[in-house]
């Protein structure tokens, strides 16, 4: 959507302002919902506590299936669950007229992708040691190491690029698609589109989380050849 149709654009059309406005808005929504879920914890969860516990259990299950360890899944739960919430609500807010998805800004998706990129490499080095971690970049055949090492480095760098551009491209396209529908048929046509875009918001969040777990598994579980 053009800045003129955005609430943030009524204050300033500056790209940084519009971007930061929506980023902090998403963060504020998540913090408020998290506060509501934890303000009165109960043994039998209800309301937002129930929703958040179900979400965290789903992320834990995803981590166990990918990492093969309950301990590792619990260790990386805060990172992956937070990223999932940031991506989901950032995707979802763009469906509301007057707002734009932060994930429709490459700044946002690239920042998340770089966080994942640096963190899983850091964990790989911390768990396996610097030499062992980079040694697995050379492949099992020593004669092919001079070829495999730069290929592996490029492969890992491309992960950050693909993570950021995949999410950015999908959500930017969704926002443009919704903007066109709201312009042409503001009352009827968007109803189906909202359902599809809501599904896409969930799907893109799931993809980002599962890829984060996969990259972490490949970094920390070298000896098991994940």
C-alpha angles and dihedrals in degrees: 000000000000116000090244089070093050127091089225089051090061088069100038138345091213110131094223092051094049091046096047092044091060094040093054091042091056091047090050092051091051093047092049093049091046090051091050090050095050102034094091109017115195134191089236103045121225136178117351092357089060092048094049093045090051090049093049091047089052091052090047091052090050090051094048092051092049102037098031091223133092090205094055092043090054091045094056095036096098093054098043096040092049092049090049092053093045092051096043098050092039088055093044099049092063089066090068113086111245094033134081129210113253085216087065085070116079088213090068100044092044091051091053092046092051091049089055092043096052094039098053091046090049091050091047091054093043094050099041106022128251098275097045093045096053091038090068088060087069096063129227096291113073093201090062095046095102088056099037097050098062090040091054092046091052089046092055093046090050089058091067090047095048093045092053100040095043093056094039094049095047096047095041089052091048092051092050091047091052092046091055093048093048089052097048101036112007097176112037114018097054093061093079091037091056091055092049093046091048089054090048090052090056093042095050091049091050092049092050092049096046092048089051090054091046092052091047090050092050090051103044101031099055094136091056091050096235 
